Amino acid sequence: MKGLKMTDLKKPVKRVSFGYVRELGRPREVVVILRPPNVIGFRAKGCRKEYQLTTECCYTMAVKADMLAKRREKAKRKKVKK
């Protein structure tokens, strides 16, 4: 992966994900919007309400979720061992 060049985020980028949420009574795809300089927006496809987080917040939440999953797995293994 050495030498991998990334493009700076200079304009908003929207993508439809494979994830689904239940919104307004039916399942809808999740739209992800990357906004400069460091905001990630989420909304249900076909809906206007958007929820935004900073990239720092998303990173922190992902790290905490990973740590929690590892703790649960370790506790589960410890419980099975007894």
MODELLER restraints for C-alpha pairs under 7 A, 6 or more apart:
rsr = mdl.restraints
at = mdl.atoms
rsr.add(forms.Gaussian(group=physical.xy_distance, feature=features.Distance(at['CA:9:A'], at['CA:36:A']), mean=5.71, stdev=0.5))
rsr.add(forms.Gaussian(group=physical.xy_distance, feature=features.Distance(at['CA:9:A'], at['CA:37:A']), mean=6.82, stdev=0.5))
rsr.add(forms.Gaussian(group=physical.xy_distance, feature=features.Distance(at['CA:10:A'], at['CA:36:A']), mean=5.81, stdev=0.5))
rsr.add(forms.Gaussian(group=physical.xy_distance, feature=features.Distance(at['CA:11:A'], at['CA:35:A']), mean=6.58, stdev=0.5))
rsr.add(forms.Gaussian(group=physical.xy_distance, feature=features.Distance(at['CA:11:A'], at['CA:36:A']), mean=6.17, stdev=0.5))
rsr.add(forms.Gaussian(group=physical.xy_distance, feature=features.Distance(at['CA:12:A'], at['CA:33:A']), mean=6.64, stdev=0.5))
rsr.add(forms.Gaussian(group=physical.xy_distance, feature=features.Distance(at['CA:12:A'], at['CA:34:A']), mean=5.47, stdev=0.5))
rsr.add(forms.Gaussian(group=physical.xy_distance, feature=features.Distance(at['CA:12:A'], at['CA:35:A']), mean=4.52, stdev=0.5))
rsr.add(forms.Gaussian(group=physical.xy_distance, feature=features.Distance(at['CA:12:A'], at['CA:36:A']), mean=6.44, stdev=0.5))
rsr.add(forms.Gaussian(group=physical.xy_distance, feature=features.Distance(at['CA:13:A'], at['CA:33:A']), mean=5.57, stdev=0.5))
rsr.add(forms.Gaussian(group=physical.xy_distance, feature=features.Distance(at['CA:13:A'], at['CA:34:A']), mean=5.18, stdev=0.5))
rsr.add(forms.Gaussian(group=physical.xy_distance, feature=features.Distance(at['CA:13:A'], at['CA:35:A']), mean=6.77, stdev=0.5))
rsr.add(forms.Gaussian(group=physical.xy_distance, feature=features.Distance(at['CA:14:A'], at['CA:31:A']), mean=6.87, stdev=0.5))
rsr.add(forms.Gaussian(group=physical.xy_distance, feature=features.Distance(at['CA:14:A'], at['CA:32:A']), mean=5.74, stdev=0.5))
rsr.add(forms.Gaussian(group=physical.xy_distance, feature=features.Distance(at['CA:14:A'], at['CA:33:A']), mean=4.41, stdev=0.5))
rsr.add(forms.Gaussian(group=physical.xy_distance, feature=features.Distance(at['CA:14:A'], at['CA:34:A']), mean=6.53, stdev=0.5))
rsr.add(forms.Gaussian(group=physical.xy_distance, feature=features.Distance(at['CA:15:A'], at['CA:31:A']), mean=5.74, stdev=0.5))
rsr.add(forms.Gaussian(group=physical.xy_distance, feature=features.Distance(at['CA:15:A'], at['CA:32:A']), mean=5.38, stdev=0.5))
rsr.add(forms.Gaussian(group=physical.xy_distance, feature=features.Distance(at['CA:15:A'], at['CA:33:A']), mean=6.52, stdev=0.5))
rsr.add(forms.Gaussian(group=physical.xy_distance, feature=features.Distance(at['CA:16:A'], at['CA:29:A']), mean=6.77, stdev=0.5))
rsr.add(forms.Gaussian(group=physical.xy_distance, feature=features.Distance(at['CA:16:A'], at['CA:30:A']), mean=5.99, stdev=0.5))
rsr.add(forms.Gaussian(group=physical.xy_distance, feature=features.Distance(at['CA:16:A'], at['CA:31:A']), mean=4.45, stdev=0.5))
rsr.add(forms.Gaussian(group=physical.xy_distance, feature=features.Distance(at['CA:16:A'], at['CA:32:A']), mean=6.25, stdev=0.5))
rsr.add(forms.Gaussian(group=physical.xy_distance, feature=features.Distance(at['CA:17:A'], at['CA:29:A']), mean=6.57, stdev=0.5))
rsr.add(forms.Gaussian(group=physical.xy_distance, feature=features.Distance(at['CA:17:A'], at['CA:30:A']), mean=5.53, stdev=0.5))
rsr.add(forms.Gaussian(group=physical.xy_distance, feature=features.Distance(at['CA:17:A'], at['CA:31:A']), mean=5.98, stdev=0.5))
rsr.add(forms.Gaussian(group=physical.xy_distance, feature=features.Distance(at['CA:17:A'], at['CA:32:A']), mean=6.89, stdev=0.5))
rsr.add(forms.Gaussian(group=physical.xy_distance, feature=features.Distance(at['CA:18:A'], at['CA:29:A']), mean=6.69, stdev=0.5))
rsr.add(forms.Gaussian(group=physical.xy_distance, feature=features.Distance(at['CA:19:A'], at['CA:29:A']), mean=5.81, stdev=0.5))
rsr.add(forms.Gaussian(group=physical.xy_distance, feature=features.Distance(at['CA:19:A'], at['CA:30:A']), mean=5.70, stdev=0.5))
rsr.add(forms.Gaussian(group=physical.xy_distance, feature=features.Distance(at['CA:20:A'], at['CA:27:A']), mean=6.02, stdev=0.5))
rsr.add(forms.Gaussian(group=physical.xy_distance, feature=features.Distance(at['CA:20:A'], at['CA:28:A']), mean=5.30, stdev=0.5))
rsr.add(forms.Gaussian(group=physical.xy_distance, feature=features.Distance(at['CA:20:A'], at['CA:29:A']), mean=4.47, stdev=0.5))
rsr.add(forms.Gaussian(group=physical.xy_distance, feature=features.Distance(at['CA:20:A'], at['CA:30:A']), mean=5.74, stdev=0.5))
rsr.add(forms.Gaussian(group=physical.xy_distance, feature=features.Distance(at['CA:21:A'], at['CA:27:A']), mean=5.40, stdev=0.5))
rsr.add(forms.Gaussian(group=physical.xy_distance, feature=features.Distance(at['CA:21:A'], at['CA:28:A']), mean=5.45, stdev=0.5))
rsr.add(forms.Gaussian(group=physical.xy_distance, feature=features.Distance(at['CA:21:A'], at['CA:29:A']), mean=6.45, stdev=0.5))
rsr.add(forms.Gaussian(group=physical.xy_distance, feature=features.Distance(at['CA:21:A'], at['CA:30:A']), mean=6.75, stdev=0.5))
rsr.add(forms.Gaussian(group=physical.xy_distance, feature=features.Distance(at['CA:22:A'], at['CA:28:A']), mean=6.08, stdev=0.5))
rsr.add(forms.Gaussian(group=physical.xy_distance, feature=features.Distance(at['CA:23:A'], at['CA:44:A']), mean=6.86, stdev=0.5))
rsr.add(forms.Gaussian(group=physical.xy_distance, feature=features.Distance(at['CA:28:A'], at['CA:44:A']), mean=5.79, stdev=0.5))
rsr.add(forms.Gaussian(group=physical.xy_distance, feature=features.Distance(at['CA:28:A'], at['CA:45:A']), mean=5.82, stdev=0.5))
rsr.add(forms.Gaussian(group=physical.xy_distance, feature=features.Distance(at['CA:29:A'], at['CA:44:A']), mean=5.83, stdev=0.5))
rsr.add(forms.Gaussian(group=physical.xy_distance, feature=features.Distance(at['CA:29:A'], at['CA:45:A']), mean=5.37, stdev=0.5))
rsr.add(forms.Gaussian(group=physical.xy_distance, feature=features.Distance(at['CA:30:A'], at['CA:42:A']), mean=6.76, stdev=0.5))
rsr.add(forms.Gaussian(group=physical.xy_distance, feature=features.Distance(at['CA:30:A'], at['CA:43:A']), mean=5.82, stdev=0.5))
rsr.add(forms.Gaussian(group=physical.xy_distance, feature=features.Distance(at['CA:30:A'], at['CA:44:A']), mean=4.75, stdev=0.5))
rsr.add(forms.Gaussian(group=physical.xy_distance, feature=features.Distance(at['CA:30:A'], at['CA:45:A']), mean=5.85, stdev=0.5))
rsr.add(forms.Gaussian(group=physical.xy_distance, feature=features.Distance(at['CA:31:A'], at['CA:42:A']), mean=5.72, stdev=0.5))
rsr.add(forms.Gaussian(group=physical.xy_distance, feature=features.Distance(at['CA:31:A'], at['CA:43:A']), mean=5.29, stdev=0.5))
rsr.add(forms.Gaussian(group=physical.xy_distance, feature=features.Distance(at['CA:31:A'], at['CA:44:A']), mean=5.92, stdev=0.5))
rsr.add(forms.Gaussian(group=physical.xy_distance, feature=features.Distance(at['CA:31:A'], at['CA:45:A']), mean=5.84, stdev=0.5))
rsr.add(forms.Gaussian(group=physical.xy_distance, feature=features.Distance(at['CA:32:A'], at['CA:41:A']), mean=5.76, stdev=0.5))
rsr.add(forms.Gaussian(group=physical.xy_distance, feature=features.Distance(at['CA:32:A'], at['CA:42:A']), mean=4.86, stdev=0.5))
rsr.add(forms.Gaussian(group=physical.xy_distance, feature=features.Distance(at['CA:32:A'], at['CA:43:A']), mean=6.84, stdev=0.5))
rsr.add(forms.Gaussian(group=physical.xy_distance, feature=features.Distance(at['CA:33:A'], at['CA:40:A']), mean=5.70, stdev=0.5))
rsr.add(forms.Gaussian(group=physical.xy_distance, feature=features.Distance(at['CA:33:A'], at['CA:41:A']), mean=4.80, stdev=0.5))
rsr.add(forms.Gaussian(group=physical.xy_distance, feature=features.Distance(at['CA:33:A'], at['CA:42:A']), mean=6.31, stdev=0.5))
rsr.add(forms.Gaussian(group=physical.xy_distance, feature=features.Distance(at['CA:34:A'], at['CA:40:A']), mean=4.76, stdev=0.5))
rsr.add(forms.Gaussian(group=physical.xy_distance, feature=features.Distance(at['CA:34:A'], at['CA:41:A']), mean=6.38, stdev=0.5))
rsr.add(forms.Gaussian(group=physical.xy_distance, feature=features.Distance(at['CA:38:A'], at['CA:54:A']), mean=5.64, stdev=0.5))
rsr.add(forms.Gaussian(group=physical.xy_distance, feature=features.Distance(at['CA:38:A'], at['CA:55:A']), mean=5.43, stdev=0.5))
rsr.add(forms.Gaussian(group=physical.xy_distance, feature=features.Distance(at['CA:39:A'], at['CA:52:A']), mean=6.58, stdev=0.5))
rsr.add(forms.Gaussian(group=physical.xy_distance, feature=features.Distance(at['CA:39:A'], at['CA:53:A']), mean=5.75, stdev=0.5))
rsr.add(forms.Gaussian(group=physical.xy_distance, feature=features.Distance(at['CA:39:A'], at['CA:54:A']), mean=4.43, stdev=0.5))
rsr.add(forms.Gaussian(group=physical.xy_distance, feature=features.Distance(at['CA:39:A'], at['CA:55:A']), mean=5.76, stdev=0.5))
rsr.add(forms.Gaussian(group=physical.xy_distance, feature=features.Distance(at['CA:40:A'], at['CA:52:A']), mean=5.62, stdev=0.5))
rsr.add(forms.Gaussian(group=physical.xy_distance, feature=features.Distance(at['CA:40:A'], at['CA:53:A']), mean=5.41, stdev=0.5))
rsr.add(forms.Gaussian(group=physical.xy_distance, feature=features.Distance(at['CA:40:A'], at['CA:54:A']), mean=5.98, stdev=0.5))
rsr.add(forms.Gaussian(group=physical.xy_distance, feature=features.Distance(at['CA:40:A'], at['CA:55:A']), mean=6.37, stdev=0.5))
rsr.add(forms.Gaussian(group=physical.xy_distance, feature=features.Distance(at['CA:41:A'], at['CA:50:A']), mean=6.22, stdev=0.5))
rsr.add(forms.Gaussian(group=physical.xy_distance, feature=features.Distance(at['CA:41:A'], at['CA:51:A']), mean=5.47, stdev=0.5))
rsr.add(forms.Gaussian(group=physical.xy_distance, feature=features.Distance(at['CA:41:A'], at['CA:52:A']), mean=4.25, stdev=0.5))
rsr.add(forms.Gaussian(group=physical.xy_distance, feature=features.Distance(at['CA:41:A'], at['CA:53:A']), mean=6.45, stdev=0.5))
rsr.add(forms.Gaussian(group=physical.xy_distance, feature=features.Distance(at['CA:42:A'], at['CA:50:A']), mean=5.56, stdev=0.5))
rsr.add(forms.Gaussian(group=physical.xy_distance, feature=features.Distance(at['CA:42:A'], at['CA:51:A']), mean=5.18, stdev=0.5))
rsr.add(forms.Gaussian(group=physical.xy_distance, feature=features.Distance(at['CA:42:A'], at['CA:52:A']), mean=6.32, stdev=0.5))
rsr.add(forms.Gaussian(group=physical.xy_distance, feature=features.Distance(at['CA:43:A'], at['CA:49:A']), mean=6.23, stdev=0.5))
rsr.add(forms.Gaussian(group=physical.xy_distance, feature=features.Distance(at['CA:43:A'], at['CA:50:A']), mean=4.71, stdev=0.5))
rsr.add(forms.Gaussian(group=physical.xy_distance, feature=features.Distance(at['CA:43:A'], at['CA:51:A']), mean=6.33, stdev=0.5))
